[in-house]
Amino acid sequence: DGPGGPTRCATSGLDPAMASAYRGFTSRDGPLAVLLQHPGSLRLQPPSPDPRSIGLPPGHPPVSSVSAASVTSPTNTYGWLCLTNKLGLPEFDDEDERLIRILAAQLGRMYE
């Protein structure tokens, strides 16, 4: 992501109007913003369903669970991959976090 917001953004499961809110959006607060400064992964249940509490844009659907990982290469951090609201279960598990880390690492290699 750059100074003007993400240069590439993909969403799935959001209506087109909400997906368009991500254009130009940059996460500046919350755990997702931390992933840009300190690459890694996280799994959490936010204290509030307000998406802004984790660093997502206003208007994003309420968030009950999160699994996210930094998209990195050996030389750069490009952004993050974030999954919200695991279907059928109240939270993401260790295997979900392992898989998102693998996917984010692969994306980082593609950017490099």
Secondary structure, 3 states (H helix, E strand, C coil): CECCECCCCCCCCCCHHHHHCCCCCCCCCHHHHHHHHCCCEEEECCCCCCHHHCCCCCCCCCCCCEEEEEEECCCCEEEEEEEECCCCCCCCCHHHHHHHHHHHHHHHHHHC
